[in-house]
Amino acid sequence: MKKTFMWALVSCAFLTAGGRASASDTVTVTGEVLLVGNVPFVEMIIHDTKGRDWFVTGEDRELLGDLVGLEVTVEGLPHETELSLADGSKKFKHYSLSRIVIIKRPK
C-alpha cells in the first residue's frame, strides 16, 4: 500500500514537471491573424508565411483579438494532432499554438 502511494506521488511529480515548457519547445510564427469558419463555429488562426494554419484558442485568442487581419510575429508552444475523415480515407495534421507571446506587433 505504501509503495503504491509513493509510486503515485512520484508519478504525479513527473507529470506536472513535464507540463512546463522550455525555450527550446517553442516556435516563432509570423503570419496574418484570421477568423475562419461559420457562426457558431468561428476559429482563429495565424496563417503563416509558409502556408500553414496555426489554430489559436482560449486566452491566446483574446490576446490576438484586436489584431485580426494584421500580420504579427508570435512565439508559442506548438501542438500537432493527426486527424482523419470519418471513413479513414484521408489523414491530415492540425497545428495549434498555446501560451502565445507577441514578439512583433503591426505598425
GIWONOR-V692286 format. One record per pair of residues at least 24 apart in sequence whose C-alpha atoms are under 7 Angstrom apart, sorted by the first residue. I is the first residue (numbers start at 0). J is the second residue. Records with the same first field share a line. If there is no record, write none. Layout:
I->J + J
//
This chain:
24->76
25->74 + 75 + 76 + 77
26->74 + 75 + 76 + 77
27->72 + 73 + 74 + 75
28->72 + 73 + 74
29->71 + 72 + 73
30->70 + 71 + 72
31->68 + 69 + 70 + 71
32->66 + 67 + 68 + 69 + 70
33->67 + 68
52->94
53->94 + 95 + 96
54->94 + 95 + 96
55->95 + 96 + 97
59->97 + 98 + 99
69->105
70->105
71->103 + 104 + 105
72->101 + 102 + 103 + 104
73->99 + 100 + 101 + 102 + 103
74->99 + 100 + 101 + 102
75->99 + 100
//
